[in-house]
Amino acid sequence: MPYMLISTQIRLETGPTMVGDEFSDANIMSYLGARKTLMLGNNFSEYHVDEPARIVLDKLEKLGYRVVSMTGVGQTLVWCLHKESSVLL
C-alpha cells in the first residue's frame, strides 16, 4: 500500500485521527494502534487512532512514509502520504 490518507477535525487536532479505510494494511493499522469503526449511516469502515495527527505522522515516517500533500477541507485537515516501493519491474 504505497499511499495513505490521514485526517482529523480542526477542533479535534489532539485526536482522534482517521488513519485508513476498510482496505488498509492490517499490520500497519495494528502498529498505529488503530481500531476499525463503522459510523452510523455510513456503509464503509475506517480506522481511528486516539492520538493526534502529529504522532501518527511521526510513526508513519518510521515506516518509510513521506507527506506528499496536505490541505484543509472545511473543518478537516487531510494529509496524503506515500511510501516508495522497493519492487523493481
PDB file of N, CA, C and O in Angstrom:
ATOM      1  N   MET A   1       0.852  -1.163   0.000  1.00  0.00           N
ATOM      2  CA  MET A   1       0.000   0.000   0.000  1.00  0.00           C
ATOM      3  C   MET A   1       0.902   1.231   0.000  1.00  0.00           C
ATOM      4  O   MET A   1       1.336   1.667   1.066  1.00  0.00           O
ATOM      5  N   PRO A   2       1.196   1.803  -1.176  1.00  0.00           N
ATOM      6  CA  PRO A   2       2.128   2.924  -1.228  1.00  0.00           C
ATOM      7  C   PRO A   2       1.534   4.270  -0.811  1.00  0.00           C
ATOM      8  O   PRO A   2       2.286   5.168  -0.434  1.00  0.00           O
ATOM      9  N   TYR A   3       0.208   4.442  -0.865  1.00  0.00           N
ATOM     10  CA  TYR A   3      -0.409   5.711  -0.473  1.00  0.00           C
ATOM     11  C   TYR A   3      -1.282   5.527   0.754  1.00  0.00           C
ATOM     12  O   TYR A   3      -1.875   4.469   0.964  1.00  0.00           O
ATOM     13  N   MET A   4      -1.349   6.585   1.567  1.00  0.00           N
ATOM     14  CA  MET A   4      -2.219   6.555   2.739  1.00  0.00           C
ATOM     15  C   MET A   4      -2.746   7.961   2.998  1.00  0.00           C
ATOM     16  O   MET A   4      -2.010   8.941   2.879  1.00  0.00           O
ATOM     17  N   LEU A   5      -4.013   8.052   3.349  1.00  0.00           N
ATOM     18  CA  LEU A   5      -4.614   9.320   3.756  1.00  0.00           C
ATOM     19  C   LEU A   5      -4.847   9.281   5.254  1.00  0.00           C
ATOM     20  O   LEU A   5      -5.301   8.274   5.797  1.00  0.00           O
ATOM     21  N   ILE A   6      -4.535  10.384   5.918  1.00  0.00           N
ATOM     22  CA  ILE A   6      -4.929  10.532   7.316  1.00  0.00           C
ATOM     23  C   ILE A   6      -5.617  11.883   7.444  1.00  0.00           C
ATOM     24  O   ILE A   6      -5.328  12.809   6.687  1.00  0.00           O
ATOM     25  N   SER A   7      -6.519  11.989   8.396  1.00  0.00           N
ATOM     26  CA  SER A   7      -7.240  13.254   8.567  1.00  0.00           C
ATOM     27  C   SER A   7      -7.690  13.415  10.011  1.00  0.00           C
ATOM     28  O   SER A   7      -7.751  12.457  10.781  1.00  0.00           O
ATOM     29  N   THR A   8      -8.001  14.655  10.346  1.00  0.00           N
ATOM     30  CA  THR A   8      -8.539  14.961  11.661  1.00  0.00           C
ATOM     31  C   THR A   8      -9.377  16.222  11.552  1.00  0.00           C
ATOM     32  O   THR A   8      -9.169  17.032  10.648  1.00  0.00           O
ATOM     33  N   GLN A   9     -10.308  16.393  12.451  1.00  0.00           N
ATOM     34  CA  GLN A   9     -11.103  17.611  12.512  1.00  0.00           C
ATOM     35  C   GLN A   9     -10.265  18.708  13.152  1.00  0.00           C
ATOM     36  O   GLN A   9      -9.526  18.438  14.099  1.00  0.00           O
ATOM     37  N   ILE A  10     -10.362  19.934  12.660  1.00  0.00           N
ATOM     38  CA  ILE A  10      -9.586  21.045  13.211  1.00  0.00           C
ATOM     39  C   ILE A  10      -9.843  21.191  14.707  1.00  0.00           C
ATOM     40  O   ILE A  10      -8.907  21.403  15.478  1.00  0.00           O
ATOM     41  N   ARG A  11     -11.084  21.082  15.116  1.00  0.00           N
ATOM     42  CA  ARG A  11     -11.406  21.242  16.530  1.00  0.00           C
ATOM     43  C   ARG A  11     -10.959  20.053  17.368  1.00  0.00           C
ATOM     44  O   ARG A  11     -11.003  20.109  18.597  1.00  0.00           O
ATOM     45  N   LEU A  12     -10.529  18.975  16.715  1.00  0.00           N
ATOM     46  CA  LEU A  12     -10.080  17.765  17.415  1.00  0.00           C
ATOM     47  C   LEU A  12      -8.621  17.465  17.100  1.00  0.00           C
ATOM     48  O   LEU A  12      -8.232  16.300  17.019  1.00  0.00           O
ATOM     49  N   GLU A  13      -7.809  18.507  16.921  1.00  0.00           N
ATOM     50  CA  GLU A  13      -6.439  18.289  16.475  1.00  0.00           C
ATOM     51  C   GLU A  13      -5.598  17.481  17.458  1.00  0.00           C
ATOM     52  O   GLU A  13      -4.499  17.048  17.112  1.00  0.00           O
ATOM     53  N   THR A  14      -6.093  17.272  18.674  1.00  0.00           N
ATOM     54  CA  THR A  14      -5.370  16.417  19.620  1.00  0.00           C
ATOM     55  C   THR A  14      -5.865  14.978  19.560  1.00  0.00           C
ATOM     56  O   THR A  14      -5.483  14.160  20.397  1.00  0.00           O
ATOM     57  N   GLY A  15      -6.697  14.661  18.597  1.00  0.00           N
ATOM     58  CA  GLY A  15      -7.207  13.314  18.392  1.00  0.00           C
ATOM     59  C   GLY A  15      -8.714  13.291  18.479  1.00  0.00           C
ATOM     60  O   GLY A  15      -9.296  14.216  19.047  1.00  0.00           O
ATOM     61  N   PRO A  16      -9.357  12.308  17.960  1.00  0.00           N
ATOM     62  CA  PRO A  16      -8.784  11.164  17.249  1.00  0.00           C
ATOM     63  C   PRO A  16      -8.369  11.540  15.827  1.00  0.00           C
ATOM     64  O   PRO A  16      -8.745  12.585  15.297  1.00  0.00           O
ATOM     65  N   THR A  17      -7.578  10.645  15.233  1.00  0.00           N
ATOM     66  CA  THR A  17      -7.113  10.810  13.860  1.00  0.00           C
ATOM     67  C   THR A  17      -7.609   9.626  13.040  1.00  0.00           C
ATOM     68  O   THR A  17      -7.476   8.476  13.460  1.00  0.00           O
ATOM     69  N   MET A  18      -8.186   9.909  11.860  1.00  0.00           N
ATOM     70  CA  MET A  18      -8.621   8.861  10.936  1.00  0.00           C
ATOM     71  C   MET A  18      -7.386   8.456  10.133  1.00  0.00           C
ATOM     72  O   MET A  18      -6.738   9.311   9.529  1.00  0.00           O
ATOM     73  N   VAL A  19      -7.052   7.166  10.119  1.00  0.00           N
ATOM     74  CA  VAL A  19      -5.795   6.731   9.521  1.00  0.00           C
ATOM     75  C   VAL A  19      -5.934   5.758   8.356  1.00  0.00           C
ATOM     76  O   VAL A  19      -4.920   5.352   7.790  1.00  0.00           O
ATOM     77  N   GLY A  20      -7.094   5.386   7.994  1.00  0.00           N
ATOM     78  CA  GLY A  20      -7.214   4.477   6.861  1.00  0.00           C
ATOM     79  C   GLY A  20      -8.637   4.025   6.648  1.00  0.00           C
ATOM     80  O   GLY A  20      -9.522   4.279   7.465  1.00  0.00           O
ATOM     81  N   ASP A  21      -8.840   3.350   5.535  1.00  0.00           N
ATOM     82  CA  ASP A  21     -10.162   2.831   5.224  1.00  0.00           C
ATOM     83  C   ASP A  21     -10.212   1.324   5.483  1.00  0.00           C
ATOM     84  O   ASP A  21      -9.246   0.736   5.968  1.00  0.00           O
ATOM     85  N   GLU A  22     -11.319   0.726   5.160  1.00  0.00           N
ATOM     86  CA  GLU A  22     -11.516  -0.694   5.472  1.00  0.00           C
ATOM     87  C   GLU A  22     -10.550  -1.612   4.728  1.00  0.00           C
ATOM     88  O   GLU A  22     -10.416  -2.782   5.088  1.00  0.00           O
ATOM     89  N   PHE A  23      -9.873  -1.099   3.691  1.00  0.00           N
ATOM     90  CA  PHE A  23      -8.942  -1.916   2.920  1.00  0.00           C
ATOM     91  C   PHE A  23      -7.485  -1.671   3.294  1.00  0.00           C
ATOM     92  O   PHE A  23      -6.587  -2.195   2.635  1.00  0.00           O
ATOM     93  N   SER A  24      -7.234  -0.892   4.330  1.00  0.00           N
ATOM     94  CA  SER A  24      -5.872  -0.576   4.749  1.00  0.00           C
ATOM     95  C   SER A  24      -5.151  -1.808   5.293  1.00  0.00           C
ATOM     96  O   SER A  24      -5.778  -2.749   5.778  1.00  0.00           O
ATOM     97  N   ASP A  25      -3.838  -1.782   5.203  1.00  0.00           N
ATOM     98  CA  ASP A  25      -2.997  -2.877   5.672  1.00  0.00           C
ATOM     99  C   ASP A  25      -3.195  -3.087   7.175  1.00  0.00           C
ATOM    100  O   ASP A  25      -2.933  -2.185   7.971  1.00  0.00           O
ATOM    101  N   ALA A  26      -3.647  -4.255   7.549  1.00  0.00           N
ATOM    102  CA  ALA A  26      -3.949  -4.564   8.952  1.00  0.00           C
ATOM    103  C   ALA A  26      -2.705  -4.489   9.841  1.00  0.00           C
ATOM    104  O   ALA A  26      -2.812  -4.118  11.010  1.00  0.00           O
ATOM    105  N   ASN A  27      -1.525  -4.835   9.309  1.00  0.00           N
ATOM    106  CA  ASN A  27      -0.296  -4.760  10.100  1.00  0.00           C
ATOM    107  C   ASN A  27       0.061  -3.319  10.435  1.00  0.00           C
ATOM    108  O   ASN A  27       0.482  -3.027  11.555  1.00  0.00           O
ATOM    109  N   ILE A  28      -0.105  -2.418   9.472  1.00  0.00           N
ATOM    110  CA  ILE A  28       0.179  -1.002   9.724  1.00  0.00           C
ATOM    111  C   ILE A  28      -0.824  -0.449  10.724  1.00  0.00           C
ATOM    112  O   ILE A  28      -0.454   0.301  11.628  1.00  0.00           O
ATOM    113  N   MET A  29      -2.074  -0.811  10.568  1.00  0.00           N
ATOM    114  CA  MET A  29      -3.109  -0.322  11.482  1.00  0.00           C
ATOM    115  C   MET A  29      -2.844  -0.811  12.904  1.00  0.00           C
ATOM    116  O   MET A  29      -3.061  -0.076  13.867  1.00  0.00           O
ATOM    117  N   SER A  30      -2.375  -2.049  13.034  1.00  0.00           N
ATOM    118  CA  SER A  30      -2.031  -2.589  14.350  1.00  0.00           C
ATOM    119  C   SER A  30      -0.855  -1.815  14.953  1.00  0.00           C
ATOM    120  O   SER A  30      -0.880  -1.470  16.135  1.00  0.00           O
ATOM    121  N   TYR A  31       0.172  -1.542  14.145  1.00  0.00           N
ATOM    122  CA  TYR A  31       1.334  -0.768  14.604  1.00  0.00           C
ATOM    123  C   TYR A  31       0.912   0.615  15.115  1.00  0.00           C
ATOM    124  O   TYR A  31       1.452   1.112  16.103  1.00  0.00           O
ATOM    125  N   LEU A  32      -0.064   1.228  14.427  1.00  0.00           N
ATOM    126  CA  LEU A  32      -0.542   2.547  14.832  1.00  0.00           C
ATOM    127  C   LEU A  32      -1.484   2.491  16.038  1.00  0.00           C
ATOM    128  O   LEU A  32      -1.783   3.517  16.649  1.00  0.00           O
ATOM    129  N   GLY A  33      -1.943   1.291  16.371  1.00  0.00           N
ATOM    130  CA  GLY A  33      -2.905   1.155  17.467  1.00  0.00           C
ATOM    131  C   GLY A  33      -4.301   1.583  17.053  1.00  0.00           C
ATOM    132  O   GLY A  33      -5.097   2.027  17.880  1.00  0.00           O
ATOM    133  N   ALA A  34      -4.591   1.445  15.765  1.00  0.00           N
ATOM    134  CA  ALA A  34      -5.875   1.888  15.220  1.00  0.00           C
ATOM    135  C   ALA A  34      -6.966   0.843  15.432  1.00  0.00           C
ATOM    136  O   ALA A  34      -6.703  -0.358  15.486  1.00  0.00           O
ATOM    137  N   ARG A  35      -8.192   1.334  15.550  1.00  0.00           N
ATOM    138  CA  ARG A  35      -9.355   0.432  15.653  1.00  0.00           C
ATOM    139  C   ARG A  35     -10.299   0.735  14.506  1.00  0.00           C
ATOM    140  O   ARG A  35     -10.515   1.892  14.146  1.00  0.00           O
ATOM    141  N   LYS A  36     -10.858  -0.321  13.938  1.00  0.00           N
ATOM    142  CA  LYS A  36     -11.795  -0.170  12.828  1.00  0.00           C
ATOM    143  C   LYS A  36     -13.162   0.207  13.383  1.00  0.00           C
ATOM    144  O   LYS A  36     -13.666  -0.429  14.309  1.00  0.00           O
ATOM    145  N   THR A  37     -13.754   1.248  12.808  1.00  0.00           N
ATOM    146  CA  THR A  37     -15.062   1.707  13.263  1.00  0.00           C
ATOM    147  C   THR A  37     -16.006   1.861  12.082  1.00  0.00           C
ATOM    148  O   THR A  37     -15.586   2.064  10.943  1.00  0.00           O
ATOM    149  N   LEU A  38     -17.280   1.760  12.385  1.00  0.00           N
ATOM    150  CA  LEU A  38     -18.338   1.981  11.393  1.00  0.00           C
ATOM    151  C   LEU A  38     -19.256   3.052  11.954  1.00  0.00           C
ATOM    152  O   LEU A  38     -19.974   2.822  12.927  1.00  0.00           O
ATOM    153  N   MET A  39     -19.230   4.229  11.331  1.00  0.00           N
ATOM    154  CA  MET A  39     -20.059   5.342  11.786  1.00  0.00           C
ATOM    155  C   MET A  39     -21.506   5.115  11.352  1.00  0.00           C
ATOM    156  O   MET A  39     -21.769   4.625  10.254  1.00  0.00           O
ATOM    157  N   LEU A  40     -22.420   5.472  12.216  1.00  0.00           N
ATOM    158  CA  LEU A  40     -23.840   5.337  11.917  1.00  0.00           C
ATOM    159  C   LEU A  40     -24.180   6.078  10.628  1.00  0.00           C
ATOM    160  O   LEU A  40     -23.871   7.261  10.492  1.00  0.00           O
ATOM    161  N   GLY A  41     -24.805   5.398   9.696  1.00  0.00           N
ATOM    162  CA  GLY A  41     -25.199   5.989   8.428  1.00  0.00           C
ATOM    163  C   GLY A  41     -24.222   5.742   7.295  1.00  0.00           C
ATOM    164  O   GLY A  41     -24.571   5.930   6.130  1.00  0.00           O
ATOM    165  N   ASN A  42     -22.988   5.321   7.616  1.00  0.00           N
ATOM    166  CA  ASN A  42     -22.002   5.012   6.572  1.00  0.00           C
ATOM    167  C   ASN A  42     -22.090   3.544   6.195  1.00  0.00           C
ATOM    168  O   ASN A  42     -22.438   2.701   7.022  1.00  0.00           O
ATOM    169  N   ASN A  43     -21.774   3.242   4.943  1.00  0.00           N
ATOM    170  CA  ASN A  43     -21.735   1.842   4.514  1.00  0.00           C
ATOM    171  C   ASN A  43     -20.293   1.376   4.319  1.00  0.00           C
ATOM    172  O   ASN A  43     -20.034   0.450   3.550  1.00  0.00           O
ATOM    173  N   PHE A  44     -19.360   2.019   5.016  1.00  0.00           N
ATOM    174  CA  PHE A  44     -17.940   1.658   4.948  1.00  0.00           C
ATOM    175  C   PHE A  44     -17.310   1.844   6.323  1.00  0.00           C
ATOM    176  O   PHE A  44     -17.796   2.620   7.146  1.00  0.00           O
ATOM    177  N   SER A  45     -16.235   1.127   6.553  1.00  0.00           N
ATOM    178  CA  SER A  45     -15.497   1.230   7.812  1.00  0.00           C
ATOM    179  C   SER A  45     -14.264   2.098   7.609  1.00  0.00           C
ATOM    180  O   SER A  45     -13.797   2.275   6.484  1.00  0.00           O
ATOM    181  N   GLU A  46     -13.747   2.633   8.697  1.00  0.00           N
ATOM    182  CA  GLU A  46     -12.493   3.373   8.666  1.00  0.00           C
ATOM    183  C   GLU A  46     -11.764   3.135   9.983  1.00  0.00           C
ATOM    184  O   GLU A  46     -12.366   2.735  10.980  1.00  0.00           O
ATOM    185  N   TYR A  47     -10.465   3.387   9.969  1.00  0.00           N
ATOM    186  CA  TYR A  47      -9.643   3.195  11.157  1.00  0.00           C
ATOM    187  C   TYR A  47      -9.415   4.525  11.861  1.00  0.00           C
ATOM    188  O   TYR A  47      -9.214   5.556  11.220  1.00  0.00           O
ATOM    189  N   HIS A  48      -9.450   4.486  13.194  1.00  0.00           N
ATOM    190  CA  HIS A  48      -9.207   5.675  14.006  1.00  0.00           C
ATOM    191  C   HIS A  48      -8.157   5.370  15.074  1.00  0.00           C
ATOM    192  O   HIS A  48      -8.069   4.253  15.584  1.00  0.00           O
ATOM    193  N   VAL A  49      -7.366   6.392  15.397  1.00  0.00           N
ATOM    194  CA  VAL A  49      -6.366   6.345  16.461  1.00  0.00           C
ATOM    195  C   VAL A  49      -6.709   7.472  17.416  1.00  0.00           C
ATOM    196  O   VAL A  49      -7.105   8.548  16.969  1.00  0.00           O
ATOM    197  N   ASP A  50      -6.572   7.261  18.706  1.00  0.00           N
ATOM    198  CA  ASP A  50      -6.868   8.307  19.682  1.00  0.00           C
ATOM    199  C   ASP A  50      -5.793   9.391  19.745  1.00  0.00           C
ATOM    200  O   ASP A  50      -6.018  10.439  20.351  1.00  0.00           O
ATOM    201  N   GLU A  51      -4.641   9.164  19.139  1.00  0.00           N
ATOM    202  CA  GLU A  51      -3.536  10.110  19.187  1.00  0.00           C
ATOM    203  C   GLU A  51      -3.724  11.235  18.173  1.00  0.00           C
ATOM    204  O   GLU A  51      -4.472  11.090  17.207  1.00  0.00           O
ATOM    205  N   PRO A  52      -3.037  12.364  18.400  1.00  0.00           N
ATOM    206  CA  PRO A  52      -3.101  13.464  17.437  1.00  0.00           C
ATOM    207  C   PRO A  52      -2.380  13.112  16.133  1.00  0.00           C
ATOM    208  O   PRO A  52      -1.554  12.201  16.097  1.00  0.00           O
ATOM    209  N   ALA A  53      -2.699  13.836  15.077  1.00  0.00           N
ATOM    210  CA  ALA A  53      -2.118  13.564  13.760  1.00  0.00           C
ATOM    211  C   ALA A  53      -0.599  13.630  13.782  1.00  0.00           C
ATOM    212  O   ALA A  53       0.052  12.836  13.103  1.00  0.00           O
ATOM    213  N   ARG A  54      -0.015  14.546  14.536  1.00  0.00           N
ATOM    214  CA  ARG A  54       1.443  14.680  14.590  1.00  0.00           C
ATOM    215  C   ARG A  54       2.110  13.379  15.024  1.00  0.00           C
ATOM    216  O   ARG A  54       3.133  12.989  14.460  1.00  0.00           O
ATOM    217  N   ILE A  55       1.545  12.711  16.012  1.00  0.00           N
ATOM    218  CA  ILE A  55       2.099  11.435  16.493  1.00  0.00           C
ATOM    219  C   ILE A  55       1.968  10.366  15.411  1.00  0.00           C
ATOM    220  O   ILE A  55       2.898   9.592  15.182  1.00  0.00           O
ATOM    221  N   VAL A  56       0.823  10.325  14.753  1.00  0.00           N
ATOM    222  CA  VAL A  56       0.593   9.350  13.676  1.00  0.00           C
ATOM    223  C   VAL A  56       1.574   9.590  12.533  1.00  0.00           C
ATOM    224  O   VAL A  56       2.145   8.639  11.998  1.00  0.00           O
ATOM    225  N   LEU A  57       1.776  10.854  12.155  1.00  0.00           N
ATOM    226  CA  LEU A  57       2.733  11.183  11.092  1.00  0.00           C
ATOM    227  C   LEU A  57       4.144  10.745  11.477  1.00  0.00           C
ATOM    228  O   LEU A  57       4.874  10.226  10.632  1.00  0.00           O
ATOM    229  N   ASP A  58       4.540  10.943  12.728  1.00  0.00           N
ATOM    230  CA  ASP A  58       5.863  10.501  13.197  1.00  0.00           C
ATOM    231  C   ASP A  58       6.007   8.984  13.070  1.00  0.00           C
ATOM    232  O   ASP A  58       7.039   8.491  12.614  1.00  0.00           O
ATOM    233  N   LYS A  59       4.974   8.249  13.474  1.00  0.00           N
ATOM    234  CA  LYS A  59       5.023   6.784  13.395  1.00  0.00           C
ATOM    235  C   LYS A  59       5.112   6.310  11.949  1.00  0.00           C
ATOM    236  O   LYS A  59       5.866   5.387  11.641  1.00  0.00           O
ATOM    237  N   LEU A  60       4.340   6.944  11.057  1.00  0.00           N
ATOM    238  CA  LEU A  60       4.357   6.534   9.652  1.00  0.00           C
ATOM    239  C   LEU A  60       5.689   6.874   8.983  1.00  0.00           C
ATOM    240  O   LEU A  60       6.128   6.159   8.082  1.00  0.00           O
ATOM    241  N   GLU A  61       6.331   7.952   9.415  1.00  0.00           N
ATOM    242  CA  GLU A  61       7.649   8.287   8.881  1.00  0.00           C
ATOM    243  C   GLU A  61       8.649   7.180   9.207  1.00  0.00           C
ATOM    244  O   GLU A  61       9.509   6.862   8.385  1.00  0.00           O
ATOM    245  N   LYS A  62       8.544   6.595  10.389  1.00  0.00           N
ATOM    246  CA  LYS A  62       9.437   5.497  10.774  1.00  0.00           C
ATOM    247  C   LYS A  62       9.249   4.272   9.886  1.00  0.00           C
ATOM    248  O   LYS A  62      10.152   3.445   9.762  1.00  0.00           O
ATOM    249  N   LEU A  63       8.057   4.158   9.260  1.00  0.00           N
ATOM    250  CA  LEU A  63       7.785   3.049   8.343  1.00  0.00           C
ATOM    251  C   LEU A  63       8.174   3.390   6.905  1.00  0.00           C
ATOM    252  O   LEU A  63       8.019   2.563   6.007  1.00  0.00           O
ATOM    253  N   GLY A  64       8.677   4.606   6.687  1.00  0.00           N
ATOM    254  CA  GLY A  64       9.110   4.994   5.349  1.00  0.00           C
ATOM    255  C   GLY A  64       8.133   5.864   4.582  1.00  0.00           C
ATOM    256  O   GLY A  64       8.367   6.166   3.412  1.00  0.00           O
ATOM    257  N   TYR A  65       7.040   6.275   5.216  1.00  0.00           N
ATOM    258  CA  TYR A  65       6.067   7.146   4.546  1.00  0.00           C
ATOM    259  C   TYR A  65       6.532   8.589   4.609  1.00  0.00           C
ATOM    260  O   TYR A  65       7.144   9.011   5.590  1.00  0.00           O
ATOM    261  N   ARG A  66       6.235   9.350   3.548  1.00  0.00           N
ATOM    262  CA  ARG A  66       6.543  10.774   3.471  1.00  0.00           C
ATOM    263  C   ARG A  66       5.279  11.532   3.078  1.00  0.00           C
ATOM    264  O   ARG A  66       4.475  11.049   2.280  1.00  0.00           O
ATOM    265  N   VAL A  67       5.115  12.714   3.642  1.00  0.00           N
ATOM    266  CA  VAL A  67       3.961  13.543   3.288  1.00  0.00           C
ATOM    267  C   VAL A  67       4.153  14.061   1.864  1.00  0.00           C
ATOM    268  O   VAL A  67       5.184  14.650   1.540  1.00  0.00           O
ATOM    269  N   VAL A  68       3.148  13.836   1.021  1.00  0.00           N
ATOM    270  CA  VAL A  68       3.162  14.309  -0.358  1.00  0.00           C
ATOM    271  C   VAL A  68       2.405  15.630  -0.451  1.00  0.00           C
ATOM    272  O   VAL A  68       2.833  16.554  -1.142  1.00  0.00           O
ATOM    273  N   SER A  69       1.275  15.709   0.252  1.00  0.00           N
ATOM    274  CA  SER A  69       0.489  16.939   0.253  1.00  0.00           C
ATOM    275  C   SER A  69      -0.347  17.013   1.517  1.00  0.00           C
ATOM    276  O   SER A  69      -0.569  16.018   2.206  1.00  0.00           O
ATOM    277  N   MET A  70      -0.803  18.224   1.796  1.00  0.00           N
ATOM    278  CA  MET A  70      -1.653  18.466   2.962  1.00  0.00           C
ATOM    279  C   MET A  70      -2.611  19.577   2.583  1.00  0.00           C
ATOM    280  O   MET A  70      -2.233  20.510   1.876  1.00  0.00           O
ATOM    281  N   THR A  71      -3.854  19.486   3.050  1.00  0.00           N
ATOM    282  CA  THR A  71      -4.845  20.518   2.756  1.00  0.00           C
ATOM    283  C   THR A  71      -5.880  20.583   3.861  1.00  0.00           C
ATOM    284  O   THR A  71      -5.985  19.685   4.696  1.00  0.00           O
ATOM    285  N   GLY A  72      -6.620  21.636   3.848  1.00  0.00           N
ATOM    286  CA  GLY A  72      -7.771  21.766   4.719  1.00  0.00           C
ATOM    287  C   GLY A  72      -9.021  21.700   3.872  1.00  0.00           C
ATOM    288  O   GLY A  72      -9.119  22.373   2.846  1.00  0.00           O
ATOM    289  N   VAL A  73      -9.968  20.898   4.293  1.00  0.00           N
ATOM    290  CA  VAL A  73     -11.238  20.757   3.585  1.00  0.00           C
ATOM    291  C   VAL A  73     -12.332  21.060   4.598  1.00  0.00           C
ATOM    292  O   VAL A  73     -12.656  20.215   5.433  1.00  0.00           O
ATOM    293  N   GLY A  74     -12.901  22.250   4.534  1.00  0.00           N
ATOM    294  CA  GLY A  74     -13.870  22.647   5.545  1.00  0.00           C
ATOM    295  C   GLY A  74     -13.204  22.682   6.907  1.00  0.00           C
ATOM    296  O   GLY A  74     -12.243  23.423   7.112  1.00  0.00           O
ATOM    297  N   GLN A  75     -13.702  21.893   7.832  1.00  0.00           N
ATOM    298  CA  GLN A  75     -13.146  21.807   9.184  1.00  0.00           C
ATOM    299  C   GLN A  75     -12.242  20.589   9.368  1.00  0.00           C
ATOM    300  O   GLN A  75     -11.968  20.176  10.495  1.00  0.00           O
ATOM    301  N   THR A  76     -11.777  20.012   8.242  1.00  0.00           N
ATOM    302  CA  THR A  76     -10.962  18.803   8.282  1.00  0.00           C
ATOM    303  C   THR A  76      -9.577  19.070   7.703  1.00  0.00           C
ATOM    304  O   THR A  76      -9.440  19.738   6.677  1.00  0.00           O
ATOM    305  N   LEU A  77      -8.554  18.544   8.370  1.00  0.00           N
ATOM    306  CA  LEU A  77      -7.183  18.572   7.857  1.00  0.00           C
ATOM    307  C   LEU A  77      -6.883  17.199   7.260  1.00  0.00           C
ATOM    308  O   LEU A  77      -7.190  16.178   7.875  1.00  0.00           O
ATOM    309  N   VAL A  78      -6.281  17.164   6.061  1.00  0.00           N
ATOM    310  CA  VAL A  78      -6.023  15.906   5.360  1.00  0.00           C
ATOM    311  C   VAL A  78      -4.576  15.879   4.881  1.00  0.00           C
ATOM    312  O   VAL A  78      -4.092  16.841   4.286  1.00  0.00           O
ATOM    313  N   TRP A  79      -3.891  14.772   5.145  1.00  0.00           N
ATOM    314  CA  TRP A  79      -2.533  14.549   4.666  1.00  0.00           C
ATOM    315  C   TRP A  79      -2.528  13.337   3.741  1.00  0.00           C
ATOM    316  O   TRP A  79      -3.171  12.327   4.025  1.00  0.00           O
ATOM    317  N   CYS A  80      -1.802  13.447   2.639  1.00  0.00           N
ATOM    318  CA  CYS A  80      -1.581  12.314   1.738  1.00  0.00           C
ATOM    319  C   CYS A  80      -0.127  11.907   1.896  1.00  0.00           C
ATOM    320  O   CYS A  80       0.775  12.733   1.753  1.00  0.00           O
ATOM    321  N   LEU A  81       0.100  10.634   2.192  1.00  0.00           N
ATOM    322  CA  LEU A  81       1.449  10.115   2.384  1.00  0.00           C
ATOM    323  C   LEU A  81       1.751   9.062   1.325  1.00  0.00           C
ATOM    324  O   LEU A  81       0.848   8.409   0.800  1.00  0.00           O
ATOM    325  N   HIS A  82       3.032   8.911   1.022  1.00  0.00           N
ATOM    326  CA  HIS A  82       3.466   7.921   0.042  1.00  0.00           C
ATOM    327  C   HIS A  82       4.703   7.209   0.562  1.00  0.00           C
ATOM    328  O   HIS A  82       5.552   7.806   1.224  1.00  0.00           O
ATOM    329  N   LYS A  83       4.790   5.929   0.253  1.00  0.00           N
ATOM    330  CA  LYS A  83       5.962   5.138   0.603  1.00  0.00           C
ATOM    331  C   LYS A  83       6.524   4.558  -0.685  1.00  0.00           C
ATOM    332  O   LYS A  83       5.812   3.907  -1.450  1.00  0.00           O
ATOM    333  N   GLU A  84       7.820   4.803  -0.917  1.00  0.00           N
ATOM    334  CA  GLU A  84       8.454   4.282  -2.130  1.00  0.00           C
ATOM    335  C   GLU A  84       8.413   2.762  -2.136  1.00  0.00           C
ATOM    336  O   GLU A  84       8.642   2.116  -1.113  1.00  0.00           O
ATOM    337  N   SER A  85       8.126   2.215  -3.273  1.00  0.00           N
ATOM    338  CA  SER A  85       8.087   0.765  -3.424  1.00  0.00           C
ATOM    339  C   SER A  85       9.497   0.263  -3.712  1.00  0.00           C
ATOM    340  O   SER A  85      10.247   0.874  -4.472  1.00  0.00           O
ATOM    341  N   SER A  86       9.837  -0.847  -3.097  1.00  0.00           N
ATOM    342  CA  SER A  86      11.157  -1.440  -3.322  1.00  0.00           C
ATOM    343  C   SER A  86      11.116  -2.523  -4.401  1.00  0.00           C
ATOM    344  O   SER A  86      12.117  -3.194  -4.653  1.00  0.00           O
ATOM    345  N   VAL A  87       9.953  -2.688  -5.035  1.00  0.00           N
ATOM    346  CA  VAL A  87       9.786  -3.720  -6.067  1.00  0.00           C
ATOM    347  C   VAL A  87      10.233  -3.161  -7.404  1.00  0.00           C
ATOM    348  O   VAL A  87       9.782  -2.090  -7.810  1.00  0.00           O
ATOM    349  N   LEU A  88      11.106  -3.867  -8.087  1.00  0.00           N
ATOM    350  CA  LEU A  88      11.563  -3.481  -9.426  1.00  0.00           C
ATOM    351  C   LEU A  88      10.774  -4.267 -10.452  1.00  0.00           C
ATOM    352  O   LEU A  88      10.560  -5.471 -10.305  1.00  0.00           O
ATOM    353  N   LEU A  89      10.343  -3.573 -11.495  1.00  0.00           N
ATOM    354  CA  LEU A  89       9.588  -4.245 -12.565  1.00  0.00           C
ATOM    355  C   LEU A  89      10.502  -4.736 -13.649  1.00  0.00           C
ATOM    356  O   LEU A  89      10.040  -5.325 -14.626  1.00  0.00           O
TER     357      LEU A  89
END
